[in-house]
Amino acid sequence: MADAVPVLVVTTGEPAGIGPELTLQLALAERLPGRVVAVGDPHLLEERAERLGLDVSLVVLEPGKPVPKARSGVLPVWPVALRAPSRPGELAVANAAYVLETLDVAVEACRTQQAAAMITAPLHKGVILDAGHAGFRGHTEYLRDACGVDEVVMMLATDSALHAGQPGWRGGTALRVALATTHLPLREVADAITAPSLERILRIMQADLRRWFGVATPRIAVCGLNPHAGEGGHLGREEIEVIEPCLERLRGEGFLLDGPLPADTLFTPRHLREADAVLAMYHDQGLPVLKYAGFGRAANITLGLPFVRTSVDHGTALDLAGRGLADPGSLRVAVALAAEMAGRASVAS
């Protein structure tokens, strides 16, 4: 990209949710860390801005066309047309294809280096499944398949975690939590945790904590799967038979890995002080702690992709859509994280 200021492409998410209005609120920021361009339906954005009294002017561009310098109150848009009319809080199955198309446009922009990073507003998994996209699990898995990579890792980070341990950092609640499994029913989790999968995930974490976060020698704290990390085999043998042997092999290569540790004590200051990131075994083992520590001030990051992708730490909030009650804090954090991650990678390359 000729301009040193990065292009950050933001998908507007489920049209009946809060994504469109959060994206509009980005344009009202006095200062943005890059040239933000939205991907969505301009008419939807205009209607939502009018409903909420947001003084935002849209600049509609052809997808992939150069994005102008950021100006407060102005939102560039790469347009994608809704498949059906949309009203706040009312899902329309026909618009599932629209949501997926916005993702495809953003992925293509990043893959062709027309954008430095993509940031996603929340989508609604249920309506996409209802539209016939069987097996759809969420953004993370969709982007994995779109990019043709074997494995990605879902990690959430509080707003200060990007800077933890770096020169000039002055402290704060810094927490990064990655997941060994993502959107699975609990009864499927144990079978999904295998030594090859854990090894791939830890290798991705090691590489991307260096690449995107500048952590030269990452130390990762690893949760056990079972209560008390299996209690020496009395409460499950996954720690003995799967997790610990995997960690030992990687320690032999120089990885700094603590665990497997009981999740109920891992998330305490004594352990977190020493860790650059935590690997939890499943979604609701790690994310409740992170969201308690920083909900609205955290972002979702997909590790293992060929480009930067961040997202909000919340859902579509259909009950808040169109009412002017949605908090843009997490989207702002996601945009700031994406810009800094992309900038760090470009300097390193």
C-alpha positions as CSV (number, residue, x, y, z in Angstrom):
1,M,0.0,0.0,0.0
2,A,1.4,3.3,-1.1
3,D,0.1,5.3,1.9
4,A,1.9,4.6,5.2
5,V,-1.4,4.9,7.1
6,P,-2.9,1.4,7.1
7,V,-6.3,0.6,5.6
8,L,-8.4,-1.2,8.2
9,V,-11.5,-2.9,6.7
10,V,-14.5,-3.3,9.1
11,T,-17.3,-5.7,8.3
12,T,-20.6,-4.5,9.7
13,G,-21.9,-7.9,10.8
14,E,-25.5,-9.0,11.3
15,P,-27.6,-6.1,9.9
16,A,-30.4,-6.5,12.5
17,G,-27.8,-6.2,15.3
18,I,-25.6,-3.5,16.7
19,G,-22.8,-3.9,14.2
20,P,-23.9,-1.2,11.7
21,E,-24.3,1.5,14.4
22,L,-21.0,0.6,16.1
23,T,-19.3,1.0,12.7
24,L,-21.0,4.3,12.2
25,Q,-19.7,5.5,15.6
26,L,-16.1,4.7,14.6
27,A,-16.5,7.5,12.0
28,L,-17.2,10.0,14.8
29,A,-13.9,9.4,16.6
30,E,-11.6,12.4,16.6
31,R,-8.7,10.2,15.7
32,L,-8.4,6.7,14.2
33,P,-5.2,4.6,13.9
34,G,-5.8,4.0,10.2
35,R,-8.0,4.6,7.2
36,V,-11.1,2.7,8.2
37,V,-13.4,1.5,5.4
38,A,-16.7,-0.3,6.2
39,V,-18.0,-3.3,4.2
40,G,-21.8,-3.3,4.2
41,D,-25.0,-1.9,2.6
42,P,-24.8,1.9,2.3
43,H,-28.6,2.2,2.6
44,L,-28.6,0.2,5.8
45,L,-26.0,2.5,7.3
46,E,-27.8,5.6,6.2
47,E,-31.0,4.4,7.7
48,R,-29.4,3.5,11.0
49,A,-27.5,6.8,11.1
50,E,-30.8,8.7,10.6
51,R,-32.6,6.6,13.2
52,L,-30.0,7.3,15.8
53,G,-29.2,10.9,14.8
54,L,-25.6,10.2,14.0
55,D,-24.0,12.9,11.8
56,V,-22.1,10.6,9.5
57,S,-21.6,11.1,5.8
58,L,-20.9,8.0,3.7
59,V,-18.4,7.9,0.8
60,V,-19.3,4.9,-1.3
61,L,-16.3,3.3,-3.1
62,E,-16.0,0.4,-5.4
63,P,-14.7,-2.6,-3.5
64,G,-10.9,-2.5,-3.4
65,K,-10.7,1.1,-4.5
66,P,-8.3,3.4,-2.6
67,V,-9.6,4.6,0.8
68,P,-9.2,8.3,1.5
69,K,-7.6,9.8,4.6
70,A,-9.7,9.5,7.8
71,R,-11.9,12.5,8.5
72,S,-14.2,12.8,11.5
73,G,-17.8,12.3,10.5
74,V,-17.0,10.5,7.2
75,L,-17.2,6.8,6.7
76,P,-15.9,5.2,3.4
77,V,-17.9,2.1,2.4
78,W,-17.1,-0.8,0.1
79,P,-20.7,-1.7,-0.7
80,V,-22.4,-5.1,-0.4
81,A,-26.2,-5.2,-1.0
82,L,-28.6,-6.6,1.5
83,R,-30.6,-9.5,0.3
84,A,-33.8,-8.5,2.1
85,P,-34.9,-5.4,4.1
86,S,-33.5,-5.2,7.6
87,R,-35.0,-3.8,10.7
88,P,-33.2,-3.5,14.1
89,G,-33.7,-6.6,16.2
90,E,-35.5,-8.7,13.5
91,L,-33.4,-11.4,11.9
92,A,-33.9,-12.2,8.2
93,V,-32.6,-15.6,7.0
94,A,-32.1,-14.1,3.5
95,N,-29.4,-11.8,4.8
96,A,-27.1,-14.6,5.9
97,A,-25.6,-14.6,2.4
98,Y,-25.1,-10.8,2.7
99,V,-23.1,-11.3,6.0
100,L,-20.9,-13.9,4.4
101,E,-20.3,-11.8,1.4
102,T,-19.0,-8.9,3.5
103,L,-16.5,-11.3,5.0
104,D,-15.4,-12.5,1.6
105,V,-14.8,-8.9,0.4
106,A,-12.7,-8.2,3.5
107,V,-10.7,-11.4,3.2
108,E,-9.9,-10.6,-0.5
109,A,-8.8,-7.1,0.4
110,C,-6.4,-8.4,3.0
111,R,-5.1,-11.2,0.8
112,T,-4.4,-8.8,-2.0
113,Q,-2.8,-6.3,0.4
114,Q,-5.5,-3.6,-0.3
115,A,-6.0,-3.6,3.5
116,A,-3.6,-4.2,6.3
117,A,-6.2,-5.9,8.6
118,M,-9.8,-6.8,9.0
119,I,-12.0,-6.1,12.0
120,T,-15.4,-7.8,12.3
121,A,-18.6,-6.6,14.0
122,P,-20.6,-9.5,15.4
123,L,-22.6,-11.9,13.3
124,H,-25.5,-14.2,14.3
125,K,-24.5,-17.9,13.9
126,G,-28.1,-19.2,14.3
127,V,-29.5,-17.3,11.3
128,I,-26.6,-18.4,9.1
129,L,-27.2,-22.0,10.1
130,D,-31.0,-21.5,9.5
131,A,-30.1,-20.3,6.0
132,G,-28.7,-23.7,5.1
133,H,-24.9,-23.1,5.8
134,A,-24.6,-26.4,7.6
135,G,-21.5,-26.7,9.8
136,F,-21.0,-23.0,10.2
137,R,-19.3,-22.4,13.5
138,G,-18.4,-18.7,13.5
139,H,-16.0,-16.2,12.1
140,T,-12.9,-18.0,13.3
141,E,-13.6,-21.2,11.4
142,Y,-15.0,-19.5,8.3
143,L,-11.8,-17.4,8.0
144,R,-9.7,-20.5,8.5
145,D,-11.4,-22.2,5.5
146,A,-11.5,-19.0,3.4
147,C,-7.7,-18.7,3.8
148,G,-7.0,-22.4,3.3
149,V,-5.0,-22.8,6.5
150,D,-5.1,-26.0,8.5
151,E,-5.4,-24.5,12.0
152,V,-6.3,-21.2,13.6
153,V,-6.4,-20.1,17.2
154,M,-9.1,-18.0,18.8
155,M,-7.6,-15.6,21.4
156,L,-9.1,-12.8,23.3
157,A,-7.1,-10.0,24.8
158,T,-7.8,-7.1,27.1
159,D,-7.0,-3.7,25.8
160,S,-3.6,-3.3,27.6
161,A,-2.4,-6.8,26.7
162,L,-0.9,-5.7,23.4
163,H,1.7,-3.7,25.3
164,A,2.3,-5.9,28.3
165,G,6.0,-6.5,28.8
166,Q,7.0,-4.0,26.1
167,P,9.2,-0.9,26.6
168,G,7.2,1.9,28.0
169,W,4.4,-0.3,29.4
170,R,3.2,1.0,32.7
171,G,1.0,-1.9,33.9
172,G,-2.7,-2.5,33.8
173,T,-4.9,-5.5,33.5
174,A,-3.2,-7.5,30.7
175,L,-4.7,-10.8,29.9
176,R,-4.6,-12.9,26.8
177,V,-6.6,-16.2,26.6
178,A,-6.5,-18.6,23.7
179,L,-8.7,-21.6,23.2
180,A,-7.8,-25.2,22.3
181,T,-11.4,-25.8,21.2
182,T,-13.9,-23.1,20.2
183,H,-17.5,-23.5,19.4
184,L,-18.2,-27.1,20.4
185,P,-20.8,-28.7,22.6
186,L,-19.2,-29.7,25.9
187,R,-19.7,-33.4,25.3
188,E,-17.4,-33.2,22.2
189,V,-14.6,-31.2,23.8
190,A,-12.6,-34.1,25.3
191,D,-12.4,-36.0,22.0
192,A,-11.3,-32.9,20.2
193,I,-8.3,-32.3,22.4
194,T,-5.5,-34.4,20.8
195,A,-1.8,-34.1,21.0
196,P,-1.3,-33.1,17.4
197,S,-4.0,-30.4,17.7
198,L,-2.5,-29.0,20.9
199,E,1.0,-29.0,19.3
200,R,-0.3,-27.0,16.3
201,I,-2.1,-24.6,18.5
202,L,0.9,-23.9,20.8
203,R,3.2,-23.5,17.8
204,I,0.8,-20.9,16.3
205,M,0.6,-19.1,19.7
206,Q,4.4,-19.0,20.0
207,A,4.8,-17.7,16.4
208,D,2.1,-15.1,16.6
209,L,2.9,-13.8,20.0
210,R,6.2,-13.0,18.5
211,R,5.0,-11.7,15.2
212,W,1.9,-9.6,16.3
213,F,2.7,-8.8,19.9
214,G,6.5,-8.5,19.9
215,V,7.0,-11.0,22.8
216,A,10.4,-12.5,22.1
217,T,10.2,-15.5,24.4
218,P,6.5,-16.2,25.1
219,R,5.6,-18.0,28.3
220,I,2.2,-19.8,28.0
221,A,0.2,-21.1,30.9
222,V,-1.8,-24.2,29.9
223,C,-5.1,-25.2,31.6
224,G,-5.9,-28.8,32.4
225,L,-9.2,-30.1,31.0
226,N,-10.6,-31.7,34.1
227,P,-11.2,-30.3,37.6
228,H,-7.9,-30.0,39.6
229,A,-6.2,-30.9,36.3
230,G,-7.4,-34.4,36.6
231,E,-6.3,-35.0,40.3
232,G,-3.5,-37.3,39.3
233,G,-5.8,-39.4,37.0
234,H,-8.7,-39.7,39.5
235,L,-10.8,-37.1,37.7
236,G,-9.8,-37.9,34.1
237,R,-6.7,-39.0,32.3
238,E,-6.5,-36.4,29.5
239,E,-3.8,-34.5,31.4
240,I,-1.6,-37.6,31.8
241,E,-2.2,-39.1,28.4
242,V,-2.5,-36.1,26.1
243,I,-1.7,-32.7,27.5
244,E,1.5,-33.3,29.6
245,P,3.3,-35.4,27.0
246,C,2.6,-32.7,24.4
247,L,4.0,-30.0,26.7
248,E,7.1,-32.0,27.5
249,R,7.9,-32.5,23.8
250,L,7.6,-28.8,23.1
251,R,9.6,-27.9,26.3
252,G,12.4,-30.0,24.7
253,E,12.4,-27.5,21.8
254,G,12.7,-24.5,24.2
255,F,9.0,-23.6,24.6
256,L,8.2,-21.9,27.9
257,L,5.1,-23.8,29.0
258,D,3.5,-24.0,32.5
259,G,1.0,-26.7,33.2
260,P,-1.3,-28.4,32.8
261,L,-2.6,-26.3,35.7
262,P,-6.0,-26.4,37.4
263,A,-8.1,-23.7,35.7
264,D,-9.6,-22.5,39.0
265,T,-6.2,-21.5,40.3
266,L,-4.4,-20.7,37.1
267,F,-6.4,-17.4,36.7
268,T,-4.9,-15.9,39.9
269,P,-2.3,-13.1,40.0
270,R,0.5,-15.5,41.0
271,H,0.2,-17.4,37.8
272,L,-0.9,-14.7,35.5
273,R,2.1,-12.5,36.5
274,E,4.4,-15.0,34.8
275,A,2.3,-15.6,31.7
276,D,2.2,-13.8,28.4
277,A,-0.9,-15.9,27.4
278,V,-3.1,-18.6,28.7
279,L,-4.3,-21.6,26.7
280,A,-7.7,-22.8,27.9
281,M,-9.1,-26.1,26.8
282,Y,-12.6,-24.9,25.9
283,H,-14.7,-21.7,25.4
284,D,-16.3,-21.3,28.8
285,Q,-13.2,-22.3,30.7
286,G,-11.2,-19.3,29.8
287,L,-13.5,-16.6,28.3
288,P,-15.7,-15.9,31.4
289,V,-12.5,-14.9,33.3
290,L,-11.3,-12.6,30.5
291,K,-14.7,-11.0,30.0
292,Y,-15.0,-10.4,33.7
293,A,-11.6,-8.7,33.7
294,G,-12.2,-6.6,30.6
295,F,-15.6,-6.9,29.0
296,G,-16.1,-4.0,26.6
297,R,-12.3,-3.3,26.7
298,A,-11.2,-6.5,25.0
299,A,-11.0,-7.9,21.5
300,N,-11.0,-11.2,19.8
301,I,-8.0,-12.1,17.7
302,T,-7.6,-14.9,15.2
303,L,-4.0,-16.3,15.2
304,G,-2.7,-18.4,12.4
305,L,-4.1,-16.4,9.5
306,P,-1.9,-14.8,6.9
307,F,-3.2,-11.3,7.9
308,V,-4.4,-9.6,11.0
309,R,-8.0,-10.1,12.1
310,T,-9.6,-8.8,15.2
311,S,-13.2,-8.6,16.4
312,V,-15.4,-7.4,19.3
313,D,-15.8,-9.4,22.5
314,H,-19.6,-9.5,22.4
315,G,-22.5,-10.6,20.3
316,T,-25.2,-9.0,18.1
317,A,-27.3,-7.6,21.0
318,L,-30.5,-7.6,19.0
319,D,-32.3,-6.1,22.0
320,L,-30.1,-3.0,21.9
321,A,-30.1,-2.5,18.1
322,G,-31.4,0.8,16.8
323,R,-31.9,2.2,20.3
324,G,-28.7,4.1,20.7
325,L,-27.6,2.0,23.7
326,A,-24.7,0.0,22.2
327,D,-21.2,0.7,23.6
328,P,-18.6,1.0,20.8
329,G,-15.7,0.4,23.3
330,S,-14.8,-3.1,22.2
331,L,-14.9,-2.3,18.5
332,R,-12.6,0.7,19.1
333,V,-10.2,-1.7,21.0
334,A,-10.4,-4.2,18.1
335,V,-9.5,-1.4,15.6
336,A,-6.6,-0.1,17.7
337,L,-5.3,-3.7,18.2
338,A,-5.5,-4.4,14.5
339,A,-3.6,-1.3,13.6
340,E,-0.8,-1.9,16.1
341,M,-0.5,-5.6,15.2
342,A,-0.3,-4.8,11.5
343,G,2.2,-2.1,12.1
344,R,4.4,-4.3,14.2
345,A,4.3,-7.1,11.5
346,S,5.2,-4.6,8.7
347,V,8.2,-3.3,10.7
348,A,9.4,-6.8,11.4
349,S,9.2,-7.8,7.8
